[in-house]
Amino acid sequence: MTKEELGDLIVSSTDSLYRISKSILKNEADCEDAVSEAIVKSFAKIDTLQHTSYAKTWLVRILINECYRIYRQKLFAPSNEFAFKENLFDEADYSELYHAMMQLDDKYRIPVELYYIEGYKIHEITDILNRSEGTIKSQLSRGRQQLRKYLESEAAE
Amino acid sequence: MNNKDYLKTPEHFKLLVKSKVNEQLNTSKITDEKTPATIPPRKKKSGFHFGKTAAAAAAIAIIATTSVFAAKHFRLGDYFDNNAATYNESYIETIDNRDVSVKDGFPEQMKQFKQNSAKVFDEPLFTLTETYYDGNYLYIYAKATENGQEYDAITSRILINGTQYIGDFGRLLGQTEIEGFSQDEYVGTFELDGLETDNFTVEMPLSIYLASEETSVTETSALTENDSADSNTAPALSRQGQQTVSFNITASDRVLSYADQQITVNSDITVDVSDLKRTELGVRLNLTWHLDASAAEKYLYDFEYTDEENDNLSGYSKPDYQVTDDKGTNYGNDQIHINQIQSTPDDIDPVLVIRKADGSADCISKIFISDVPKNAQQLTLQLKHNGQTIDEMSVEISLE
């Protein structure tokens, strides 16, 4: 894959990169940092990408690693203790589904996001998240249950 | 669900991505013109990469000091390095393929999963070259043979003395580009909880697909996974056949197994210690606290994390353990690994709490403590909640 092709892939995946980073980090500035860093790293490591068909999965994996790195940094930085809450529920643009997704536990939200929103296949999610197939299936199932419960309770109110 | 109106990407974010991409393309053009072999500039790394930096420094030191003797290079070692896992290279065993048996079909215990197939797979599809067993986790490395290039052999379980153990084995499809592995390499990881012997024969029942096909469902797991995603969302598969690969693991000389222990902490709390094993790497054990109703009410109030707490948004810290030994060692967080293979902090529930109808509760943790000195004869584990130790939930475990 050439650098120009990687650039095209990144630009055409912008929506996806935003949604995935937002599902982990929530804070807009953190998402921007994660995506910026993922872009830099993907260009730096383009020579290690052997099969173009896996480029998107590869890119998403780099992004998720960056998101978790920033998440961990924030977690252990006392001055940023409450940073994750910023922008969480005060944006009118967010859909009802996004609000519902944010109610999911982390471990369910990311697989649900990748499977139902981004359309990845189970074996691709196992590659991206480095979890077993059984774990992903189980997390998808439990994530759906949580989501269903939340949406039902919202409808009842 | 669809993603059309799920979350709108802000315009400034789109601009940021375009600008970053252009910046990288321009940077690489300039770099390519000046110094073709230079890697594009990267941002400063955080302290979290210390392990990799130290590993790289150690590797350079080894190369510098052992230039005459080339040490055997293990692919499982590369795999562990890539996953930042704690491991002891001396535990990696090279497998002689004369000791690996291959036969068509599934083992007798799995006859309900047998499927008639036109093809017979009694020849190896991969060469199994390395195994690693640390007393609890078994890792397997293999590489596709020439005849096996067109196939993908996968399984989510192995059999040892007729007992099934869950894990994963398959080609490193899609996750290989970053880590320097190729797509014809296989890695398997299995958790052998409750295994009573450290010398054993492994039977791997493999489902065989064409490598070019989707490999998103293993039917051996799908048949037993009631809690799985909708099967109609998975792509169709055409299994080519089944094969069983068997090999031996001999590790009793490096794994010291202890008898299960039941410890009375006080009148309200007892502890079960099982799968207690010691190697040069450290000590592994499964720990179950049994709390009666009054103890559960007293010590486990607000113990399970809510969604908000799970996000670690408000300074809440998950339940944890403080570990000391009889030689005065106070083990650090990087030496205490709870419910995990590797030191990845995401998605780990350190203590599984099972509350019962009568108000009593069980708290279960699988713990690995690394760097335990050889002369340590006792470990003391104390449960911590929200960063504070709970005095009454302290247990002493004998290593004699």
Interface residues (C-beta under 8 A of the other chain):
Chain A: K3 E4 G7 I10 V11 T14 D15 L17 Y18 R19 K22 E28 C31 E32 V35 S36 E37 I39 V40 K41 F43 A44 K45 T48 L49 Q50 H51 Y54 T57 W58 R61 I62 Y68 R69 Y71 R72 Q73 L75 E81 F82 F84 K85 D93 Y94 S95 L97 Y98 M101 Q103 L104 D105 D106 K107 Y115 Y116 I117 E118 G119 K121 I122 H123 E124 D127 I128 N130 S132 E133 G134 I136 K137 S138 L140 S141 R142 R144
Chain B: M1 N2 N3 D5 Y6 L7 K8 T9 P10 F13 K14 L16 V17 K18 K20 V21 N22 Q24 L25 T27 S28 I39 P40 P41 R42 K43 S46 F48 N83 S156 I166 G167 D168 L173 G174 Q175 T176 E177 I178 G180 S182 Q183 E214 T215 S216 V217 T218 S221 E225 D227 S228 A229 A234 P235 D307 N310 D311 N312 L313 S314 G315 P345 D346 D347
